[in-house]
Amino acid sequence: MATVKELKATARPAGGKGAARAERRAGRVPGVIYGNNQAPVTISVDDADLRQRILAGRFLTTIYDIDLEGKKHRVIPRDFHLDPVRDFPIHVDFMRLGDGATIRVSVPLHIQNADTAPGVKRGGTVNIVTHTIDLECSVDNIPQYVDADVSGLEISHSLHLSDIKLPSGVKSLSREDVTLVTIVPPSGYAEEQKAAAAAAAAAGTAAAGAPAAPGAAPAAGAAAPAAAPAAPGAAPAAAAKAPAAGAKAPAGGGDKKK
């Protein structure tokens, strides 16, 4: 949750580019404290100290007590600007935090158990789609980051915002179906899947068209084979018809002698 850190600052003359340049030449970064229905206060902070805090990470989600000439201001950084060439901070904005105030912050996403994900073990790669999550919470309940456990993800599967549990009292400002992480398949994975599917289909087709084994019983419903022809000299079949009753005998073979 939120960690309060100390930061020393010095008051500076209000406004003016010349005054800001003078602060930078002196090794300090101009800034301003605003908000909580109070007048803005222009300040400057040590350049090396501010640079170290920014590079340490989570600068925009850390609460600071700024010591300004003996008076403490509870603030949170809202923005900072870097020199486009040297990449040094050239300005910083702080927002005052009143007691019990609610704030909107962007919190980084932390991936957990990537090495144990089935998709990673099969050669997939973890692809972080959403690096930060916009949250609304009290100033005393700001999470430093949000954990995303990907230990159950297979190749081409994704983790959505609805799949993770936010800390108590923290509300998401993003859609529930937003994709956070996905497992990208390795190179050639799609071709391998197509080749495997084609091989399985070919094996099924070959099995369906294979001839029956010798001696196998005929399939149910198959027509019985035609009767074999009778052997030479065999008795006439029992089914042969007998001569009709009362049929005339055949005529004699010749005339009688007188």
C-alpha positions in Angstrom: 0.0 0.0 0.0 0.9 3.7 0.0 4.4 4.6 1.4 5.0 8.1 2.6 8.5 9.5 2.0 10.2 12.7 2.9 11.3 15.3 0.3 12.9 18.6 1.0 12.0 21.7 -1.1 12.8 25.4 -1.3 10.4 28.2 -2.1 11.2 30.1 -5.3 9.8 33.3 -6.9 6.5 32.7 -8.7 6.5 32.3 -12.5 8.8 33.4 -15.2 11.1 31.4 -17.5 14.1 33.3 -16.4 13.6 32.2 -12.8 13.1 28.6 -13.8 16.4 28.7 -15.9 18.2 30.2 -12.9 17.0 27.3 -10.7 18.2 24.7 -13.2 21.6 26.4 -13.5 21.9 26.1 -9.7 21.2 22.3 -9.9 17.6 22.5 -8.8 14.3 21.5 -10.6 11.4 24.0 -10.5 8.0 22.7 -9.4 4.6 23.6 -8.0 2.3 22.3 -5.3 -1.4 22.8 -6.1 -4.9 21.4 -5.1 -7.0 21.0 -2.0 -8.7 24.4 -2.6 -5.5 26.2 -1.7 -3.3 28.6 -3.7 -0.4 27.1 -5.7 3.0 27.2 -4.2 6.1 27.4 -6.4 9.0 25.4 -5.2 12.3 23.8 -6.3 13.9 20.5 -5.4 17.4 19.1 -5.7 18.1 17.8 -9.2 20.1 14.8 -8.3 17.7 13.8 -5.5 14.6 14.1 -7.8 16.3 12.2 -10.6 17.2 9.3 -8.3 13.6 9.1 -7.1 12.2 9.0 -10.6 14.6 6.4 -11.8 13.8 4.2 -8.8 10.3 3.7 -10.2 6.8 4.1 -8.8 7.4 7.9 -8.5 3.9 8.8 -9.5 2.2 6.5 -7.0 4.4 7.4 -4.0 3.1 9.9 -1.4 5.5 12.5 -0.2 5.7 14.8 2.8 7.4 17.9 1.3 9.3 19.8 3.9 9.0 23.5 2.8 10.7 25.8 5.3 9.6 23.8 8.3 6.0 23.2 7.0 4.9 19.7 5.8 2.8 19.3 2.7 1.3 15.9 2.1 1.4 15.5 -1.8 1.6 13.0 -4.6 3.5 13.6 -7.8 1.1 14.1 -10.8 3.6 14.9 -13.6 7.2 15.6 -14.5 8.9 16.7 -17.6 12.3 15.5 -18.9 14.8 17.3 -21.1 14.4 15.8 -24.6 18.1 15.6 -25.2 19.8 15.0 -21.8 16.7 13.1 -20.3 17.0 15.1 -17.0 14.0 16.4 -15.1 13.2 20.0 -15.8 9.8 20.4 -14.0 7.7 18.6 -11.5 4.1 19.0 -10.3 2.7 17.9 -6.9 -0.9 17.7 -5.9 -1.9 18.3 -2.2 -3.8 15.5 -0.5 -6.5 16.3 2.1 -7.5 14.0 4.8 -9.7 11.1 3.5 -9.3 12.3 -0.1 -9.9 9.9 -3.1 -7.5 10.0 -5.9 -7.2 8.4 -9.4 -3.8 6.8 -10.1 -2.2 4.6 -12.8 -0.6 1.6 -11.1 1.9 -0.7 -12.9 1.1 -4.3 -13.6 3.4 -7.0 -12.1 3.5 -10.4 -13.8 3.8 -13.4 -11.5 4.7 -17.1 -12.1 5.5 -16.7 -15.8 8.0 -19.5 -15.7 5.4 -22.0 -14.6 2.8 -21.2 -17.2 2.0 -24.2 -19.5 2.2 -22.0 -22.6 5.6 -20.7 -21.7 6.9 -24.2 -21.0 5.7 -25.1 -24.6 7.8 -22.3 -26.1 5.3 -19.4 -25.8 6.2 -15.8 -24.8 4.5 -13.6 -22.2 3.1 -10.5 -23.9 2.0 -7.6 -21.6 -0.8 -5.9 -23.4 -1.7 -3.4 -20.6 1.2 -2.1 -18.6 -0.7 0.1 -16.1 -4.2 0.0 -14.7 -6.2 3.2 -13.8 -7.6 2.9 -10.3 -9.6 5.0 -7.9 -8.8 4.7 -4.2 -8.2 6.7 -1.0 -4.9 8.4 -0.6 -4.0 6.0 2.3 -4.8 3.0 0.2 -2.8 3.4 -3.0 -1.3 0.1 -4.1 2.3 0.2 -5.4 1.4 -2.3 -8.2 -1.2 -4.9 -9.2 -0.3 -8.6 -9.4 -1.2 -10.7 -12.4 -0.8 -14.4 -11.9 -0.3 -16.1 -15.3 0.6 -19.6 -14.0 -2.5 -21.1 -15.7 -2.2 -19.6 -19.1 -1.8 -21.8 -22.2 -0.6 -20.7 -25.7 -2.9 -18.1 -27.2 -4.8 -17.7 -23.9 -5.2 -14.3 -22.2 -5.7 -12.8 -18.7 -8.3 -10.1 -18.4 -8.9 -7.5 -15.7 -11.9 -9.5 -14.5 -9.6 -12.4 -13.7 -7.6 -10.6 -11.0 -8.6 -9.5 -7.5 -7.9 -5.9 -6.6 -7.1 -4.8 -3.1 -10.0 -3.9 -0.8 -11.3 -0.4 -1.3 -9.7 -0.1 -4.7 -11.9 0.4 -7.8 -10.9 -0.1 -11.4 -11.6 2.7 -13.9 -11.0 0.3 -16.9 -13.4 -2.2 -18.6 -13.6 -5.6 -17.0 -12.9 -7.3 -20.3 -9.7 -5.4 -21.0 -6.8 -7.8 -21.9 -3.8 -7.6 -19.5 -1.6 -10.4 -20.6 -1.5 -13.0 -23.4 0.8 -15.9 -24.2 2.1 -15.5 -27.8 2.7 -18.8 -29.7 6.3 -19.5 -30.8 7.4 -19.1 -34.4 6.0 -21.9 -36.7 3.4 -22.9 -34.1 0.5 -22.3 -36.5 2.1 -24.4 -39.3 2.8 -27.2 -36.8 -0.9 -27.2 -35.7 -2.1 -27.3 -39.3 0.3 -30.2 -40.2 -0.8 -32.2 -37.2 -4.5 -31.6 -38.1 -3.8 -32.7 -41.7 -2.0 -35.8 -40.5 -4.8 -36.8 -38.2 -7.4 -36.3 -41.0 -5.4 -38.4 -43.4 -5.0 -41.2 -40.8 -8.8 -41.2 -40.2 -9.5 -41.4 -44.0 -7.0 -44.3 -44.4 -8.6 -46.2 -41.5 -12.1 -45.8 -43.0 -11.1 -47.1 -46.5 -8.9 -50.1 -45.4 -10.1 -53.7 -46.6 -11.5 -56.2 -44.1 -9.1 -58.7 -42.7 -9.1 -62.3 -44.2 -11.6 -64.6 -42.5 -13.5 -61.7 -41.0 -17.3 -62.1 -40.7 -19.3 -60.2 -43.3 -20.8 -57.0 -42.1 -24.4 -57.1 -40.8 -27.0 -56.6 -43.5 -24.6 -57.7 -46.3 -26.2 -59.8 -49.1 -25.5 -63.5 -48.9 -23.3 -64.9 -51.7 -25.0 -66.6 -54.7 -25.3 -70.4 -54.5 -22.4 -72.3 -56.1 -23.1 -74.3 -59.3 -23.7 -78.1 -58.9 -20.9 -80.5 -59.4 -20.9 -82.7 -62.6 -22.9 -85.9 -62.1 -24.5 -84.7 -58.9 -28.1 -85.6 -58.2 -30.7 -83.0 -59.2 -31.5 -80.6 -56.6 -34.3 -81.4 -54.3 -36.0 -78.3 -55.4 -36.3 -79.5 -59.0 -39.9 -80.0 -60.0 -41.3 -83.6 -60.6 -43.4 -84.3 -63.7 -47.0 -83.2 -63.4 -49.5 -85.9 -62.4 -51.4 -87.4 -65.4 -48.9 -86.3 -67.9 -49.0 -88.3 -71.2 -46.3 -90.9 -71.7 -44.1 -90.2 -74.7 -45.1 -91.9 -78.0 -43.7 -95.3 -79.0 -40.6 -95.6 -81.0 -42.1 -97.4 -84.2 -45.0 -99.3 -85.9 -45.9 -102.9 -84.9 -45.4 -105.8 -87.4 -48.6 -107.2 -88.8 
